[in-house]
Amino acid sequence: MEAWRCMRRGYGRCVVGRGRYPMLPHHQRSLGRDWTTPWENLQRCCWNRHISSCMRWPGHYSRAPYPYFSSRHFSLNWRPPCLFESRTQFQYWNWRPDSLSQTSLIHLSSSIMNSEGDEPSSKRRKRQGTIKRHWEYICNHNKENTKILGDKNVDPICEDSENKFDFTVMSYNILSQNLLEDNSHLYRHCRRPVLHWSFRFPNILKEIKNFDADVLCLQEVQEDHYGTEIRPSLESLGYHCEYKMRTGRKPDGCAICFKHSKFSLLSVNPVEFYRPDVPLLDRDNVGLVLLLQPKIPSGASPAICVANTHLLYNPRRGDIKLTQLAMLLAEISSVAHQKDGSFYPIIMCGDFNSVPGSPLYSFIKDGKLNYEGLAIGKVSGQEQSSRGQRILSIPIWPPNLGISQNCVYEVQQVPKVEKTDSDPTQTQLDKTEVLATAEKLSSHLQHHFSLSSVYSHYFPDTGIPEVTTCHSRSAITVDYIFYSGEKKDVAGEPGTEVALVGGLKLLARLSLLTEQDLWTVNGLPNENNSSDHLPLLAKFRLEL
């Protein structure tokens, strides 16, 4: 048992003395890696230390508290030497021996492979390689057909018009350093140097420079880094920056930055999702809504409403997520509303912590949601099972929030009371009470915007999902750019929506990648991409 404890602690017990010594050299005991070491060294030093802190990949939650012998080096007839009094210690050991010799190498793996067909090699640490992304150009020639050009080296020939204003928008969760350190278990696949802010920020700034977007919507922007590095750097590139920090102790928030040369600022509208008078809203997420005026020499143009947010992560609190979204939509409705009842063009970016096809995602795109009987953990689509979860209450949020089921701010209307000798008519009060009760009991949410997603979320040829974030626990899509455009009943890719006067048309988008693509460069972050999210980038045209 003493030898077994020593093996688990990563030490060998000296035969001639009572001292202990490490089983493997320090450089061969790196966290979350695969190692090779000469067999004779292993014989001398007993076994490798317990690897309980090794990497855990999406879908693979087994730990590997033992060495894994590669079948390249040992034969299946070979059995490990009996270093302990009982051979029962080895009944759970997954040995893959092959032609053992004194010069053979032992392969110590950070993941379990039960058969020759298992192949976690794509998720082993890799130091080389860069992510290759390209522009997908979308053109509406006859308002019905959409074409994504396959030639990545040629500019598209899209419809052109004198009455247009083209601009690009980037949404990017840049990974707050504070959150990275608080959730270090998500980044065990990374080499430590690539996780330092001094290494990460130059990479992030380089990406922003290379993509040169006219509008930046950034999430997880740490306050001290924003003041000392991020804002000064972006201002030197010609951006004006607006920032909203989270209301709690987490020192990060959302920022919207735009180029002086393209826009002027009309209004800044921060949104705090924390409400001390509403027990449901006890989380510190925030949003930010700007109204921007395009600078067009030819004359006046409609303003553009740009919103940015980072919704709650917790997969089991769909009630909070929907309420936060409703609050953001209510603010957008207030900011983008025009006197004639229509809305300015809208772009809504952010990390919504919800997957494509989930009820929350569908609500944004379809403009309506009946949540009656919906499990609280199913709202964002992050939870696979709803067992043991409660059902969303009707209504989700209390009336004192001041937001209707149409996701607009409610105007407190007091019934008029005529100055007469008699009391107010009971009929009028009864009608008011009935209407209020009907509103409270409705399980139907809706909003008045016609929103589309820039991305299709699946590769059309293979059906493989696109991903926007990738770390040790998961690789999914949670980041989006939504925009307002008049929808047509025509089947096709995003971009088929026809832009009317004052509407937006999607011209191009920066391609996304699959999970397998990202693991070829060791996932995210890596040496060249310093966030665990990919930046999203789209080019729009405003029809004047």
QUIZIMO-V711801 format. One record per residue. RES is the residue in one letter. SS is DSSP state (helix for helix, strand for strand, loop for the rest). PHI is phi in whole degrees, 0 to 359 (NA if undefined). BURIAL is + if it has 24 or more other C-alpha atoms within 12 Angstrom, else -. Layout:
res:ss:phi:burial
RES:SS:PHI:BURIAL
RES:SS:PHI:BURIAL
This chain:
res:ss:phi:burial
M:loop:NA:-
E:helix:297:-
A:helix:295:+
W:helix:296:+
R:helix:297:-
C:helix:297:+
M:helix:297:+
R:helix:293:+
R:helix:274:+
G:loop:87:+
Y:strand:232:+
G:strand:259:+
R:strand:260:+
C:loop:295:-
V:loop:287:-
V:loop:267:-
G:loop:227:-
R:loop:257:-
G:loop:282:-
R:strand:239:-
Y:strand:214:+
P:strand:299:+
M:loop:286:+
L:loop:233:+
P:loop:303:-
H:helix:303:-
H:helix:289:-
Q:helix:260:+
R:loop:242:+
S:loop:295:+
L:loop:293:+
G:loop:65:+
R:loop:237:+
D:loop:264:+
W:strand:237:+
T:strand:228:+
T:strand:211:+
P:strand:303:+
W:helix:298:+
E:helix:296:-
N:helix:294:-
L:helix:291:+
Q:helix:299:+
R:helix:290:-
C:helix:257:+
C:loop:72:+
W:loop:243:+
N:loop:291:+
R:loop:291:+
H:loop:298:+
I:loop:253:+
S:loop:292:+
S:loop:259:+
C:loop:285:+
M:loop:291:+
R:loop:234:+
W:strand:266:+
P:loop:304:-
G:loop:86:-
H:strand:238:-
Y:loop:254:-
S:loop:284:-
R:loop:260:-
A:loop:238:+
P:loop:274:+
Y:loop:201:+
P:loop:283:+
Y:loop:249:+
F:loop:270:+
S:loop:290:+
S:loop:291:+
R:loop:286:-
H:loop:246:+
F:loop:223:+
S:loop:272:-
L:loop:288:-
N:loop:277:-
W:loop:283:-
R:loop:239:-
P:loop:296:+
P:loop:294:-
C:loop:277:-
L:loop:270:-
F:loop:239:-
E:loop:292:-
S:loop:243:-
R:helix:280:-
T:helix:294:-
Q:helix:298:-
F:helix:260:-
Q:loop:292:-
Y:loop:255:-
W:loop:274:-
N:loop:260:+
W:loop:271:+
R:loop:231:+
P:loop:280:+
D:loop:199:-
S:loop:51:-
L:loop:289:+
S:loop:213:-
Q:loop:294:-
T:loop:257:-
S:loop:289:+
L:strand:252:+
I:strand:261:+
H:strand:258:+
L:strand:259:+
S:loop:260:+
S:loop:268:+
S:loop:218:+
I:loop:269:+
M:loop:237:+
N:loop:267:-
S:loop:211:-
E:loop:297:-
G:loop:283:-
D:loop:293:-
E:loop:215:-
P:helix:273:+
S:helix:298:-
S:helix:292:-
K:helix:251:+
R:loop:277:+
R:loop:298:+
K:loop:233:+
R:loop:255:+
Q:loop:250:-
G:loop:106:-
T:loop:231:-
I:loop:282:+
K:loop:253:-
R:loop:233:-
H:loop:223:+
W:strand:279:+
E:strand:254:+
Y:strand:267:+
I:strand:236:+
C:strand:231:+
N:strand:251:+
H:loop:277:-
N:loop:235:-
K:loop:65:+
E:loop:231:-
N:loop:255:-
T:strand:244:+
K:strand:231:+
I:strand:258:+
L:loop:291:-
G:loop:277:-
D:loop:283:-
K:loop:277:-
N:loop:258:-
V:loop:240:-
D:loop:287:-
P:loop:285:-
I:loop:255:-
C:loop:269:+
E:loop:302:-
D:loop:238:-
S:loop:204:-
E:loop:289:-
N:loop:266:-
K:strand:213:+
F:strand:218:+
D:strand:262:+
F:strand:203:+
T:strand:242:+
V:strand:229:+
M:strand:243:+
S:strand:243:+
Y:strand:211:+
N:strand:273:+
I:loop:270:+
L:loop:66:+
S:loop:301:+
Q:helix:298:+
N:helix:297:+
L:helix:291:+
L:helix:302:+
E:helix:288:-
D:helix:287:-
N:loop:237:-
S:helix:298:+
H:helix:295:-
L:helix:280:+
Y:helix:234:+
R:loop:290:+
H:loop:281:+
C:loop:265:+
R:loop:289:+
R:helix:304:-
P:helix:301:-
V:helix:285:+
L:helix:266:+
H:loop:284:+
W:helix:299:+
S:helix:296:-
F:helix:271:-
R:helix:286:+
F:helix:299:+
P:helix:302:-
N:helix:293:+
I:helix:297:+
L:helix:296:+
K:helix:297:-
E:helix:299:+
I:helix:298:+
K:helix:296:-
N:helix:294:-
F:helix:281:+
D:loop:52:+
A:loop:287:+
D:loop:282:+
V:strand:229:+
L:strand:246:+
C:strand:244:+
L:strand:250:+
Q:strand:243:+
E:strand:54:+
V:strand:268:+
Q:strand:287:+
E:helix:300:+
D:helix:294:-
H:helix:291:+
Y:helix:298:+
G:helix:288:-
T:helix:264:-
E:helix:231:-
I:helix:294:+
R:helix:296:+
P:helix:302:-
S:helix:294:+
L:helix:289:+
E:helix:296:-
S:helix:291:-
L:loop:267:+
G:loop:96:-
Y:strand:262:+
H:strand:259:+
C:strand:242:+
E:strand:235:+
Y:strand:221:+
K:strand:228:+
M:strand:275:+
R:loop:299:+
T:loop:277:+
G:loop:264:-
R:loop:276:-
K:loop:289:-
P:loop:273:+
D:strand:223:+
G:strand:192:+
C:strand:247:+
A:strand:227:+
I:strand:238:+
C:strand:235:+
F:strand:221:+
K:strand:281:+
H:loop:302:-
S:loop:289:-
K:loop:251:+
F:strand:220:+
S:strand:240:+
L:strand:270:+
L:strand:260:-
S:strand:201:-
V:strand:238:+
N:strand:224:+
P:strand:285:+
V:strand:232:+
E:strand:256:+
F:loop:276:+
Y:loop:277:+
R:loop:228:+
P:loop:297:-
D:loop:270:-
V:loop:237:-
P:loop:305:-
L:loop:299:+
L:loop:264:+
D:loop:252:-
R:loop:252:+
D:loop:257:+
N:loop:290:+
V:strand:220:+
G:strand:221:+
L:strand:214:+
V:strand:235:+
L:strand:242:+
L:strand:249:+
L:strand:247:+
Q:strand:252:+
P:strand:298:+
K:loop:267:+
I:loop:238:-
P:loop:298:-
S:loop:290:-
G:loop:157:-
A:loop:288:-
S:loop:216:+
P:loop:291:+
A:loop:288:+
I:strand:236:+
C:strand:265:+
V:strand:243:+
A:strand:241:+
N:strand:219:+
T:strand:206:+
H:strand:221:+
L:loop:284:+
L:loop:306:+
Y:loop:280:+
N:loop:320:-
P:loop:297:+
R:loop:263:+
R:loop:240:+
G:helix:296:+
D:helix:295:+
I:helix:290:+
K:helix:301:+
L:helix:296:+
T:helix:292:+
Q:helix:299:+
L:helix:297:+
A:helix:298:+
M:helix:295:+
L:helix:294:+
L:helix:295:+
A:helix:296:+
E:helix:292:+
I:helix:299:+
S:helix:300:+
S:helix:290:+
V:helix:282:+
A:helix:271:+
H:strand:288:+
Q:loop:256:-
K:loop:297:-
D:loop:277:-
G:loop:95:-
S:loop:274:-
F:strand:237:+
Y:loop:297:+
P:strand:305:+
I:strand:236:+
I:strand:234:+
M:strand:239:+
C:strand:244:+
G:strand:147:+
D:strand:261:+
F:loop:265:+
N:loop:45:+
S:loop:213:+
V:loop:263:+
P:loop:301:+
G:loop:87:+
S:loop:289:+
P:helix:305:+
L:helix:295:+
Y:helix:298:+
S:helix:297:+
F:helix:298:+
I:helix:297:+
K:helix:282:+
D:helix:272:+
G:loop:81:+
K:strand:205:+
L:strand:203:+
N:strand:258:+
Y:loop:262:+
E:loop:297:-
G:loop:79:-
L:loop:278:+
A:strand:291:+
I:helix:297:+
G:helix:274:+
K:helix:268:+
V:loop:299:+
S:loop:266:+
G:loop:77:+
Q:loop:280:+
E:loop:266:+
Q:loop:279:-
S:loop:238:-
S:loop:257:-
R:loop:300:-
G:loop:80:-
Q:loop:263:-
R:loop:280:-
I:strand:271:+
L:loop:302:+
S:loop:282:+
I:loop:240:+
P:loop:282:+
I:loop:289:+
W:loop:247:+
P:loop:285:+
P:helix:298:-
N:helix:289:-
L:helix:292:+
G:loop:81:+
I:strand:235:+
S:loop:279:+
Q:loop:289:+
N:loop:268:+
C:loop:61:+
V:loop:227:+
Y:strand:292:+
E:loop:278:-
V:loop:266:-
Q:loop:290:-
Q:loop:256:-
V:loop:263:-
P:loop:303:-
K:loop:290:-
V:loop:240:-
E:loop:286:-
K:loop:279:-
T:loop:229:-
D:loop:291:-
S:loop:270:-
D:loop:288:-
P:loop:304:-
T:loop:299:-
Q:helix:294:-
T:helix:297:-
Q:helix:298:-
L:helix:293:-
D:helix:295:-
K:helix:299:-
T:helix:299:-
E:helix:293:-
V:helix:296:-
L:helix:298:-
A:helix:296:-
T:helix:295:-
A:helix:297:-
E:helix:295:+
K:helix:293:+
L:helix:272:-
S:loop:286:-
S:loop:257:+
H:strand:253:+
L:strand:258:+
Q:strand:204:+
H:loop:224:+
H:loop:259:+
F:loop:263:+
S:loop:258:+
L:strand:254:+
S:strand:234:+
S:strand:267:+
V:loop:298:+
Y:loop:256:+
S:loop:267:+
H:loop:77:+
Y:strand:220:+
F:loop:282:-
P:loop:297:-
D:loop:284:-
T:loop:246:-
G:loop:77:-
I:loop:287:-
P:strand:292:+
E:loop:283:+
V:strand:232:+
T:loop:246:+
T:strand:218:+
C:strand:206:+
H:loop:216:+
S:loop:295:+
R:loop:259:+
S:loop:201:+
A:strand:216:+
I:strand:215:+
T:loop:257:+
V:loop:226:+
D:strand:257:+
Y:strand:215:+
I:strand:236:+
F:strand:257:+
Y:strand:215:+
S:strand:269:+
G:loop:204:+
E:strand:292:+
K:loop:271:+
K:loop:247:-
D:loop:278:-
V:loop:232:-
A:loop:287:-
G:loop:168:-
E:loop:287:+
P:loop:306:+
G:loop:116:+
T:loop:283:+
E:loop:296:+
V:strand:267:+
A:loop:271:+
L:loop:272:-
V:loop:301:-
G:loop:81:+
G:loop:255:+
L:strand:249:+
K:strand:236:+
L:strand:280:+
L:strand:263:+
A:strand:199:+
R:strand:214:+
L:strand:279:+
S:loop:299:+
L:loop:260:+
L:strand:230:+
T:loop:268:+
E:helix:300:+
Q:helix:297:+
D:helix:302:+
L:helix:288:+
W:helix:285:+
T:loop:292:+
V:loop:244:+
N:loop:70:+
G:loop:67:+
L:loop:229:+
P:loop:288:+
N:loop:215:+
E:loop:296:+
N:loop:249:+
N:loop:238:+
S:loop:258:+
S:loop:235:+
D:loop:271:+
H:strand:238:+
L:loop:269:+
P:loop:288:+
L:strand:261:+
L:strand:217:+
A:strand:222:+
K:strand:247:+
F:strand:242:+
R:strand:235:+
L:strand:265:+
E:strand:279:+
L:loop:263:+
